[in-house]
């Protein structure tokens, strides 16, 4: 369902409106004094799977660069070794 949503014309138009509204730059990078204008993606603040009624709500969208978008969703982060804080007794 979600994959087809992102191919619809209505989403593509709204996505472009969000990018223009955010001055074609990552808003998180801008908040940190950096200007990132490449590899931009539009993020749903409240995720589509949890709030489908907000999927096409411009107020629920923000422009992020690929790195910030991945960080927001916890993608590609090193996983903590689950044994680090455990002690084994033999």
N, C-alpha and C positions, 0 to 999 in steps of 0.2 A: 504494500500500500504506500509506504513512505517513498520508495524509489520512484514510483510513477508520479507522485505528487511533485517532486522536484523537476520533472520534465514538462509540467503543464505551463501553458502560456501565462496564466494568471500569476503563478509563482515567479516566473522569470521577470515579468514586468515589475512586480512588487519588489523583488530582489534589487533590481536596478534603481528603483526609487530610493530604497534604503541606502544603497551605496552613495548615491548623489547627495542625499540628506546628510550623510556622515562625511561629506567632503572628499569622498574617494580615498579614505585612509582608515587604518585600523584605529578604533577609538581607544582600545587599551594601550596601544603603543603611544598614542597622542597624550594620554593621561600621564605617561611616564616620560614625557619630553622627547619622544622619538617619533619620527615621521615614516610610516610604512605605507606605501601606496601600491605594492605589488602583492600578488597571490592573495587577493581579498576574497573572503567568504562572508556570507550573511548567516548569522547565528540566531536561532530562536532562543530568547531569554528563558521562556518557559517552553520546555520541549514539546514537540508535536505529539509524541506518543502519549504524553500525560495531559496535554491541553489541546486537542485537535481543533477546538473552537477558536484558538488564537493563532492558528497556522498562517492566516493571511491578515493578521493585525499588525500594521506598521509599527505600532508602539511596542510590540513584542520582538522586534528585530533590531539587530545591531551589526555593524560591519567590523569584522575581525580579520587579521591576517591569518594565514594557514597555521603558523606557529602558535599564536594565541588561541585559535579555535581548537587546536589539538590539546593545548594545555587545559583549556576550559573543560574539555570532555575527558581529561586524564589519559589521552592516547600517547603511546610511545614512552611512557615514563618507566624508569627502572622499577621493578617490583622488589619490595623489601624481602630479604631472605627470612623466611618464616622461622628459621632456627636461631637467628641471632640472639634473641632474648630468652632462649630456653636453655636449661641446663639438664644434661642427661646424667643419670647415675646408673652405673652398671654394677 
